[in-house]
Structures are given as C-alpha cells and as structure tokens.
Amino acid sequence: MEEYGVDIITLTDDEGITYEMEILERFEFKGREYIALTPAEENEDDPNLEVNILRIVEEGGEEILEAIESEEEMEEVYDELMRLAFEEEEEEE
C-alpha cells in the first residue's frame, strides 16, 4: 500500500496553545478508539520519537481527544500500538 501524504491535525489544549501533530495510527482496542500522534516536525526515524496516545471519545456528536489516566490502560494500548506497527512492518516486507 502506498501513502500519498501525511495526515496532520491541529490540536488546541485547554490553555489555547495549538500543536501541529502527525497521525501515526488510529485504532480500536477493547471497544474504545485511540489515536497515536507525534509532533509534525519530528523525524519518524528518530529513535527518541515522542509519541502521544490519546483516547477518542464522542461528546455532542464531536470527537474529543482525552488523556489516558490509567497506567494499566496506557500500557495495554501501547502494547497494541506496537503489535500493529510490527504487523504493518511485516506486511511491507
């Protein structure tokens, strides 16, 4: 599968600060939806790449991104993200 562009979104935090973020992966896990993001200016090949994983919830018909508070949930979601990443890598080979 070929990709023809990068998915970039702009997020605004509670203090009104905006961030340009690249969508690495959007996925469902255990009946919930999550999104993995990295700052748009980051190099994906950098071993210290900062990845943010947020939960997607719907409020009033609008998608809202929220932080994952539970350490256990974050570990499980991170493991699923890594499984998906390795699965995609194997398919490309």
N, CA, C and O atoms as a Tinker XYZ file with bonds, in Angstrom:
   372  protein
     1  N      0.842000   -1.183000    0.000000    73     2
     2  CA     0.000000    0.000000    0.000000    64     1     3
     3  C      0.883000    1.240000    0.000000    63     2     4     5
     4  O      1.820000    1.332000    0.793000    81     3
     5  N      0.600000    2.175000   -0.862000    73     3     6
     6  CA     1.370000    3.403000   -0.935000    64     5     7
     7  C      0.635000    4.519000   -0.205000    63     6     8     9
     8  O     -0.593000    4.604000   -0.225000    81     7
     9  N      1.423000    5.369000    0.438000    73     7    10
    10  CA     0.846000    6.517000    1.111000    64     9    11
    11  C      1.216000    7.753000    0.311000    63    10    12    13
    12  O      2.362000    7.911000   -0.109000    81    11
    13  N      0.256000    8.615000    0.104000    73    11    14
    14  CA     0.476000    9.791000   -0.728000    64    13    15
    15  C      0.527000   11.082000    0.061000    63    14    16    17
    16  O      0.446000   12.158000   -0.532000    81    15
    17  N      0.654000   11.018000    1.326000    73    15    18
    18  CA     0.723000   12.231000    2.123000    64    17    19
    19  C      0.732000   11.899000    3.587000    63    18    20    21
    20  O      0.617000   10.743000    3.993000    81    19
    21  N      0.871000   12.932000    4.357000    73    19    22
    22  CA     0.931000   12.782000    5.798000    64    21    23
    23  C     -0.336000   13.402000    6.370000    63    22    24    25
    24  O     -0.762000   14.477000    5.946000    81    23
    25  N     -0.929000   12.718000    7.331000    73    23    26
    26  CA    -2.115000   13.252000    7.990000    64    25    27
    27  C     -1.680000   14.136000    9.150000    63    26    28    29
    28  O     -1.128000   13.656000   10.140000    81    27
    29  N     -1.935000   15.429000    9.015000    73    27    30
    30  CA    -1.569000   16.405000   10.042000    64    29    31
    31  C     -2.852000   17.005000   10.591000    63    30    32    33
    32  O     -3.755000   17.369000    9.838000    81    31
    33  N     -2.921000   17.105000   11.924000    73    31    34
    34  CA    -4.052000   17.769000   12.554000    64    33    35
    35  C     -3.512000   18.841000   13.491000    63    34    36    37
    36  O     -2.366000   18.772000   13.936000    81    35
    37  N     -4.338000   19.818000   13.782000    73    35    38
    38  CA    -4.001000   20.866000   14.732000    64    37    39
    39  C     -4.821000   20.651000   15.980000    63    38    40    41
    40  O     -6.049000   20.579000   15.924000    81    39
    41  N     -4.143000   20.549000   17.107000    73    39    42
    42  CA    -4.816000   20.375000   18.400000    64    41    43
    43  C     -4.672000   21.652000   19.204000    63    42    44    45
    44  O     -3.641000   22.321000   19.144000    81    43
    45  N     -5.696000   21.983000   19.948000    73    43    46
    46  CA    -5.655000   23.135000   20.846000    64    45    47
    47  C     -5.915000   22.633000   22.254000    63    46    48    49
    48  O     -6.925000   21.980000   22.516000    81    47
    49  N     -4.994000   22.943000   23.159000    73    47    50
    50  CA    -5.166000   22.468000   24.537000    64    49    51
    51  C     -6.074000   23.402000   25.327000    63    50    52    53
    52  O     -6.577000   24.387000   24.787000    81    51
    53  N     -6.283000   23.098000   26.598000    73    51    54
    54  CA    -7.182000   23.866000   27.453000    64    53    55
    55  C     -6.728000   25.315000   27.650000    63    54    56    57
    56  O     -7.531000   26.179000   28.003000    81    55
    57  N     -5.447000   25.572000   27.421000    73    55    58
    58  CA    -4.908000   26.918000   27.599000    64    57    59
    59  C     -4.850000   27.697000   26.285000    63    58    60    61
    60  O     -4.338000   28.815000   26.244000    81    59
    61  N     -5.377000   27.102000   25.212000    73    59    62
    62  CA    -5.418000   27.789000   23.920000    64    61    63
    63  C     -4.160000   27.643000   23.084000    63    62    64    65
    64  O     -4.040000   28.283000   22.039000    81    63
    65  N     -3.219000   26.815000   23.522000    73    63    66
    66  CA    -1.982000   26.596000   22.774000    64    65    67
    67  C     -2.258000   25.554000   21.694000    63    66    68    69
    68  O     -2.867000   24.519000   21.965000    81    67
    69  N     -1.806000   25.833000   20.460000    73    67    70
    70  CA    -2.048000   24.898000   19.356000    64    69    71
    71  C     -0.783000   24.110000   19.035000    63    70    72    73
    72  O      0.337000   24.591000   19.203000    81    71
    73  N     -0.998000   22.902000   18.575000    73    71    74
    74  CA     0.084000   21.995000   18.217000    64    73    75
    75  C     -0.237000   21.352000   16.884000    63    74    76    77
    76  O     -1.369000   20.926000   16.656000    81    75
    77  N      0.748000   21.277000   16.001000    73    75    78
    78  CA     0.612000   20.547000   14.747000    64    77    79
    79  C      1.097000   19.126000   15.028000    63    78    80    81
    80  O      2.242000   18.918000   15.430000    81    79
    81  N      0.209000   18.151000   14.812000    73    79    82
    82  CA     0.534000   16.770000   15.126000    64    81    83
    83  C      0.314000   15.883000   13.903000    63    82    84    85
    84  O     -0.634000   16.076000   13.142000    81    83
    85  N      1.199000   14.914000   13.729000    73    83    86
    86  CA     1.051000   13.925000   12.666000    64    85    87
    87  C      0.375000   12.691000   13.241000    63    86    88    89
    88  O      0.752000   12.204000   14.307000    81    87
    89  N     -0.628000   12.187000   12.526000    73    87    90
    90  CA    -1.321000   10.978000   12.952000    64    89    91
    91  C     -0.491000    9.770000   12.522000    63    90    92    93
    92  O     -0.284000    9.548000   11.329000    81    91
    93  N     -0.024000    9.003000   13.478000    73    91    94
    94  CA     0.729000    7.784000   13.183000    64    93    95
    95  C     -0.216000    6.610000   12.980000    63    94    96    97
    96  O     -0.030000    5.797000   12.075000    81    95
    97  N     -1.233000    6.531000   13.834000    73    95    98
    98  CA    -2.156000    5.388000   13.786000    64    97    99
    99  C     -3.439000    5.771000   14.514000    63    98   100   101
   100  O     -3.415000    6.456000   15.536000    81    99
   101  N     -4.542000    5.318000   13.969000    73    99   102
   102  CA    -5.845000    5.425000   14.631000    64   101   103
   103  C     -6.366000    4.004000   14.688000    63   102   104   105
   104  O     -6.432000    3.324000   13.664000    81   103
   105  N     -6.740000    3.545000   15.889000    73   103   106
   106  CA    -7.102000    2.142000   16.023000    64   105   107
   107  C     -8.113000    1.930000   17.146000    63   106   108   109
   108  O     -8.271000    2.761000   18.040000    81   107
   109  N     -8.787000    0.791000   17.066000    73   107   110
   110  CA    -9.744000    0.398000   18.084000    64   109   111
   111  C     -9.118000   -0.713000   18.921000    63   110   112   113
   112  O     -8.428000   -1.590000   18.401000    81   111
   113  N     -9.371000   -0.658000   20.218000    73   111   114
   114  CA    -8.842000   -1.663000   21.129000    64   113   115
   115  C     -9.802000   -1.796000   22.304000    63   114   116   117
   116  O    -10.113000   -0.816000   22.981000    81   115
   117  N    -10.264000   -3.010000   22.535000    73   115   118
   118  CA   -11.189000   -3.306000   23.631000    64   117   119
   119  C    -12.412000   -2.391000   23.614000    63   118   120   121
   120  O    -12.851000   -1.904000   24.657000    81   119
   121  N    -12.955000   -2.165000   22.419000    73   119   122
   122  CA   -14.186000   -1.397000   22.289000    64   121   123
   123  C    -14.037000    0.109000   22.384000    63   122   124   125
   124  O    -15.032000    0.832000   22.358000    81   123
   125  N    -12.807000    0.590000   22.493000    73   123   126
   126  CA   -12.552000    2.033000   22.542000    64   125   127
   127  C    -11.662000    2.412000   21.370000    63   126   128   129
   128  O    -10.956000    1.574000   20.810000    81   127
   129  N    -11.709000    3.697000   21.007000    73   127   130
   130  CA   -10.897000    4.158000   19.896000    64   129   131
   131  C     -9.757000    5.037000   20.424000    63   130   132   133
   132  O     -9.934000    5.834000   21.345000    81   131
   133  N     -8.582000    4.863000   19.808000    73   131   134
   134  CA    -7.384000    5.585000   20.225000    64   133   135
   135  C     -6.691000    6.182000   19.009000    63   134   136   137
   136  O     -6.930000    5.778000   17.871000    81   135
   137  N     -5.827000    7.154000   19.278000    73   135   138
   138  CA    -5.039000    7.759000   18.215000    64   137   139
   139  C     -3.614000    7.972000   18.739000    63   138   140   141
   140  O     -3.413000    8.425000   19.866000    81   139
   141  N     -2.636000    7.636000   17.897000    73   139   142
   142  CA    -1.229000    7.846000   18.235000    64   141   143
   143  C     -0.737000    9.013000   17.387000    63   142   144   145
   144  O     -0.888000    9.018000   16.165000    81   143
   145  N     -0.147000    9.997000   18.051000    73   143   146
   146  CA     0.297000   11.219000   17.394000    64   145   147
   147  C      1.745000   11.511000   17.737000    63   146   148   149
   148  O      2.260000   11.067000   18.763000    81   147
   149  N      2.390000   12.264000   16.861000    73   147   150
   150  CA     3.728000   12.760000   17.121000    64   149   151
   151  C      3.795000   14.197000   16.620000    63   150   152   153
   152  O      3.086000   14.545000   15.675000    81   151
   153  N      4.632000   15.046000   17.229000    73   151   154
   154  CA     4.744000   16.408000   16.711000    64   153   155
   155  C      5.102000   16.377000   15.224000    63   154   156   157
   156  O      5.957000   15.597000   14.807000    81   155
   157  N      4.455000   17.218000   14.432000    73   155   158
   158  CA     4.597000   17.197000   12.974000    64   157   159
   159  C      6.029000   17.426000   12.519000    63   158   160   161
   160  O      6.427000   16.925000   11.467000    81   159
   161  N      6.802000   18.164000   13.279000    73   159   162
   162  CA     8.169000   18.460000   12.849000    64   161   163
   163  C      9.176000   17.367000   13.213000    63   162   164   165
   164  O     10.348000   17.462000   12.847000    81   163
   165  N      8.737000   16.343000   13.919000    73   163   166
   166  CA     9.625000   15.245000   14.321000    64   165   167
   167  C      9.976000   14.347000   13.133000    63   166   168   169
   168  O      9.196000   14.220000   12.189000    81   167
   169  N     11.141000   13.735000   13.187000    73   167   170
   170  CA    11.592000   12.783000   12.174000    64   169   171
   171  C     11.176000   11.387000   12.628000    63   170   172   173
   172  O     11.578000   10.941000   13.703000    81   171
   173  N     10.374000   10.695000   11.819000    73   171   174
   174  CA     9.870000    9.367000   12.197000    64   173   175
   175  C     10.979000    8.344000   12.407000    63   174   176   177
   176  O     10.755000    7.334000   13.075000    81   175
   177  N     12.162000    8.576000   11.860000    73   175   178
   178  CA    13.269000    7.636000   12.018000    64   177   179
   179  C     14.072000    7.892000   13.290000    63   178   180   181
   180  O     14.961000    7.107000   13.620000    81   179
   181  N     13.779000    8.963000   14.001000    73   179   182
   182  CA    14.474000    9.306000   15.235000    64   181   183
   183  C     14.129000    8.266000   16.307000    63   182   184   185
   184  O     12.950000    8.058000   16.592000    81   183
   185  N     15.125000    7.611000   16.906000    73   183   186
   186  CA    14.839000    6.598000   17.934000    64   185   187
   187  C     14.197000    7.201000   19.185000    63   186   188   189
   188  O     13.615000    6.473000   19.989000    81   187
   189  N     14.294000    8.515000   19.360000    73   187   190
   190  CA    13.698000    9.185000   20.519000    64   189   191
   191  C     12.393000    9.896000   20.145000    63   190   192   193
   192  O     12.012000   10.880000   20.778000    81   191
   193  N     11.727000    9.399000   19.134000    73   191   194
   194  CA    10.486000    9.987000   18.653000    64   193   195
   195  C      9.448000   10.055000   19.774000    63   194   196   197
   196  O      9.156000    9.049000   20.421000    81   195
   197  N      8.900000   11.236000   19.994000    73   195   198
   198  CA     7.872000   11.422000   21.011000    64   197   199
   199  C      6.520000   11.008000   20.435000    63   198   200   201
   200  O      6.061000   11.573000   19.442000    81   199
   201  N      5.891000   10.024000   21.061000    73   199   202
   202  CA     4.586000    9.542000   20.616000    64   201   203
   203  C      3.582000    9.769000   21.733000    63   202   204   205
   204  O      3.813000    9.402000   22.885000    81   203
   205  N      2.463000   10.382000   21.369000    73   203   206
   206  CA     1.370000   10.626000   22.308000    64   205   207
   207  C      0.204000    9.729000   21.922000    63   206   208   209
   208  O     -0.201000    9.693000   20.760000    81   207
   209  N     -0.332000    9.011000   22.893000    73   207   210
   210  CA    -1.501000    8.169000   22.644000    64   209   211
   211  C     -2.661000    8.758000   23.439000    63   210   212   213
   212  O     -2.575000    8.943000   24.653000    81   211
   213  N     -3.741000    9.046000   22.730000    73   211   214
   214  CA    -4.922000    9.639000   23.345000    64   213   215
   215  C     -6.143000    8.786000   23.047000    63   214   216   217
   216  O     -6.186000    8.080000   22.039000    81   215
   217  N     -7.122000    8.853000   23.912000    73   215   218
   218  CA    -8.387000    8.156000   23.711000    64   217   219
   219  C     -9.328000    9.103000   22.977000    63   218   220   221
   220  O     -9.367000   10.299000   23.264000    81   219
   221  N    -10.087000    8.560000   22.025000    73   219   222
   222  CA   -11.072000    9.348000   21.290000    64   221   223
   223  C    -12.438000    9.065000   21.903000    63   222   224   225
   224  O    -12.861000    7.912000   21.994000    81   223
   225  N    -13.116000   10.112000   22.318000    73   223   226
   226  CA   -14.468000    9.985000   22.853000    64   225   227
   227  C    -15.376000   10.933000   22.077000    63   226   228   229
   228  O    -14.922000   11.932000   21.518000    81   227
   229  N    -16.650000   10.607000   22.051000    73   227   230
   230  CA   -17.598000   11.458000   21.352000    64   229   231
   231  C    -18.452000   12.199000   22.364000    63   230   232   233
   232  O    -19.054000   11.600000   23.256000    81   231
   233  N    -18.491000   13.517000   22.207000    73   231   234
   234  CA   -19.305000   14.363000   23.083000    64   233   235
   235  C    -20.121000   15.297000   22.200000    63   234   236   237
   236  O    -19.565000   16.109000   21.461000    81   235
   237  N    -21.413000   15.178000   22.280000    73   235   238
   238  CA   -22.277000   16.045000   21.490000    64   237   239
   239  C    -22.060000   15.917000   19.999000    63   238   240   241
   240  O    -22.167000   16.902000   19.268000    81   239
   241  N    -21.754000   14.706000   19.536000    73   239   242
   242  CA   -21.540000   14.472000   18.116000    64   241   243
   243  C    -20.169000   14.895000   17.615000    63   242   244   245
   244  O    -19.910000   14.848000   16.412000    81   243
   245  N    -19.292000   15.306000   18.514000    73   243   246
   246  CA   -17.957000   15.756000   18.139000    64   245   247
   247  C    -16.904000   14.867000   18.797000    63   246   248   249
   248  O    -17.045000   14.476000   19.956000    81   247
   249  N    -15.843000   14.553000   18.043000    73   247   250
   250  CA   -14.764000   13.743000   18.612000    64   249   251
   251  C    -13.864000   14.614000   19.478000    63   250   252   253
   252  O    -13.415000   15.683000   19.063000    81   251
   253  N    -13.613000   14.136000   20.679000    73   251   254
   254  CA   -12.746000   14.811000   21.632000    64   253   255
   255  C    -11.601000   13.860000   21.967000    63   254   256   257
   256  O    -11.817000   12.661000   22.144000    81   255
   257  N    -10.392000   14.390000   22.053000    73   255   258
   258  CA    -9.238000   13.587000   22.450000    64   257   259
   259  C     -8.981000   13.821000   23.923000    63   258   260   261
   260  O     -8.937000   14.961000   24.385000    81   259
   261  N     -8.809000   12.719000   24.669000    73   259   262
   262  CA    -8.553000   12.858000   26.097000    64   261   263
   263  C     -7.367000   12.002000   26.507000    63   262   264   265
   264  O     -7.083000   10.964000   25.911000    81   263
   265  N     -6.693000   12.466000   27.533000    73   263   266
   266  CA    -5.529000   11.747000   28.059000    64   265   267
   267  C     -5.980000   10.442000   28.702000    63   266   268   269
   268  O     -7.091000   10.339000   29.222000    81   267
   269  N     -5.106000    9.460000   28.655000    73   267   270
   270  CA    -5.354000    8.179000   29.311000    64   269   271
   271  C     -4.735000    8.272000   30.698000    63   270   272   273
   272  O     -3.515000    8.360000   30.840000    81   271
   273  N     -5.578000    8.252000   31.713000    73   271   274
   274  CA    -5.120000    8.430000   33.093000    64   273   275
   275  C     -4.577000    7.145000   33.711000    63   274   276   277
   276  O     -3.641000    7.190000   34.509000    81   275
   277  N     -5.149000    6.014000   33.353000    73   275   278
   278  CA    -4.771000    4.746000   33.953000    64   277   279
   279  C     -3.457000    4.236000   33.348000    63   278   280   281
   280  O     -3.335000    4.096000   32.131000    81   279
   281  N     -2.488000    3.965000   34.211000    73   279   282
   282  CA    -1.203000    3.428000   33.755000    64   281   283
   283  C     -1.392000    2.054000   33.113000    63   282   284   285
   284  O     -0.736000    1.727000   32.125000    81   283
   285  N     -2.297000    1.253000   33.686000    73   283   286
   286  CA    -2.574000   -0.080000   33.148000    64   285   287
   287  C     -3.164000    0.019000   31.734000    63   286   288   289
   288  O     -2.741000   -0.700000   30.829000    81   287
   289  N     -4.140000    0.914000   31.554000    73   287   290
   290  CA    -4.737000    1.093000   30.225000    64   289   291
   291  C     -3.683000    1.585000   29.234000    63   290   292   293
   292  O     -3.632000    1.116000   28.097000    81   291
   293  N     -2.842000    2.528000   29.663000    73   291   294
   294  CA    -1.812000    3.067000   28.772000    64   293   295
   295  C     -0.855000    1.965000   28.335000    63   294   296   297
   296  O     -0.492000    1.904000   27.161000    81   295
   297  N     -0.441000    1.100000   29.241000    73   295   298
   298  CA     0.461000    0.007000   28.892000    64   297   299
   299  C     -0.182000   -0.943000   27.885000    63   298   300   301
   300  O      0.461000   -1.363000   26.924000    81   299
   301  N     -1.453000   -1.279000   28.109000    73   299   302
   302  CA    -2.151000   -2.181000   27.196000    64   301   303
   303  C     -2.305000   -1.559000   25.810000    63   302   304   305
   304  O     -2.104000   -2.230000   24.799000    81   303
   305  N     -2.662000   -0.280000   25.767000    73   303   306
   306  CA    -2.852000    0.414000   24.492000    64   305   307
   307  C     -1.511000    0.556000   23.769000    63   306   308   309
   308  O     -1.445000    0.391000   22.551000    81   307
   309  N     -0.450000    0.859000   24.508000    73   307   310
   310  CA     0.886000    0.967000   23.906000    64   309   311
   311  C      1.302000   -0.375000   23.308000    63   310   312   313
   312  O      1.828000   -0.425000   22.196000    81   311
   313  N      1.071000   -1.456000   24.039000    73   311   314
   314  CA     1.405000   -2.792000   23.531000    64   313   315
   315  C      0.643000   -3.095000   22.247000    63   314   316   317
   316  O      1.198000   -3.673000   21.313000    81   315
   317  N     -0.628000   -2.706000   22.200000    73   315   318
   318  CA    -1.433000   -2.913000   20.990000    64   317   319
   319  C     -0.889000   -2.075000   19.832000    63   318   320   321
   320  O     -0.829000   -2.552000   18.699000    81   319
   321  N     -0.497000   -0.843000   20.104000    73   319   322
   322  CA     0.091000    0.013000   19.069000    64   321   323
   323  C      1.367000   -0.620000   18.513000    63   322   324   325
   324  O      1.581000   -0.617000   17.301000    81   323
   325  N      2.206000   -1.157000   19.380000    73   323   326
   326  CA     3.443000   -1.803000   18.929000    64   325   327
   327  C      3.133000   -3.056000   18.110000    63   326   328   329
   328  O      3.802000   -3.323000   17.111000    81   327
   329  N      2.128000   -3.820000   18.524000    73   327   330
   330  CA     1.722000   -5.004000   17.768000    64   329   331
   331  C      1.278000   -4.603000   16.365000    63   330   332   333
   332  O      1.652000   -5.247000   15.386000    81   331
   333  N      0.483000   -3.541000   16.267000    73   331   334
   334  CA     0.016000   -3.067000   14.964000    64   333   335
   335  C      1.180000   -2.577000   14.103000    63   334   336   337
   336  O      1.220000   -2.833000   12.900000    81   335
   337  N      2.118000   -1.876000   14.721000    73   335   338
   338  CA     3.264000   -1.344000   13.980000    64   337   339
   339  C      4.109000   -2.471000   13.411000    63   338   340   341
   340  O      4.525000   -2.407000   12.254000    81   339
   341  N      4.372000   -3.507000   14.211000    73   339   342
   342  CA     5.171000   -4.629000   13.728000    64   341   343
   343  C      4.420000   -5.436000   12.677000    63   342   344   345
   344  O      5.022000   -5.964000   11.742000    81   343
   345  N      3.110000   -5.528000   12.834000    73   343   346
   346  CA     2.279000   -6.232000   11.860000    64   345   347
   347  C      2.357000   -5.521000   10.500000    63   346   348   349
   348  O      2.506000   -6.172000    9.466000    81   347
   349  N      2.258000   -4.196000   10.504000    73   347   350
   350  CA     2.358000   -3.417000    9.268000    64   349   351
   351  C      3.738000   -3.552000    8.648000    63   350   352   353
   352  O      3.875000   -3.654000    7.429000    81   351
   353  N      4.773000   -3.551000    9.505000    73   351   354
   354  CA     6.144000   -3.687000    9.016000    64   353   355
   355  C      6.355000   -5.020000    8.309000    63   354   356   357
   356  O      7.008000   -5.072000    7.267000    81   355
   357  N      5.806000   -6.103000    8.869000    73   355   358
   358  CA     5.934000   -7.424000    8.275000    64   357   359
   359  C      5.197000   -7.498000    6.935000    63   358   360   361
   360  O      5.663000   -8.159000    6.006000    81   359
   361  N      4.040000   -6.817000    6.833000    73   359   362
   362  CA     3.282000   -6.822000    5.584000    64   361   363
   363  C      4.035000   -6.108000    4.464000    63   362   364   365
   364  O      3.884000   -6.462000    3.294000    81   363
   365  N      4.848000   -5.102000    4.815000    73   363   366
   366  CA     5.597000   -4.334000    3.824000    64   365   367
   367  C      6.773000   -5.128000    3.258000    63   366   368   369
   368  O      7.231000   -4.853000    2.148000    81   367
   369  N      7.255000   -6.096000    4.004000    73   367   370
   370  CA     8.438000   -6.851000    3.566000    64   369   371
   371  C      8.127000   -7.835000    2.482000    63   370   372
   372  O      9.020000   -8.541000    2.014000    81   371
